[in-house]
Amino acid sequence: MPLYGYACKSCGHMFQTLVRSSEVPACPACESVELERQLSLIASPQKGGADPEPTCPAGGAGCGQCCGMGGGMCG
């Protein structure tokens, strides 16, 4: 079951939902089926399977707030 993003043409509500091949999705706000499917981005796998280490803003400013470490690397 793919996850799709939609914009309702009736009320403008934007949402995501799982859709089976035989289902017609409806807007959760107004229940309209007049929807426009939105472009969806797919995450590409990284080589080696490891997540990259998060980096702090330039110069490490604010890094003490996100992870308690200074120097530009939060890992």
Stockholm file with secondary structure:
# STOCKHOLM 1.0

chainA/1-75         MPLYGYACKSCGHMFQTLVRSSEVPACPACESVELERQLSLIASPQKGGADPEPTCPAGGAGCGQCCGMGGGMCG
#=GR chainA/1-75 SS CCEEEEEETTTCCEEEEECCTTCCCCCTTTCCCCEEEECCCCCCCCTTSCCCCCBCSGGGTTHHHHTSCCSSBCC
#=GC SS_cons        CCEEEEEETTTCCEEEEECCTTCCCCCTTTCCCCEEEECCCCCCCCTTSCCCCCBCSGGGTTHHHHTSCCSSBCC
//
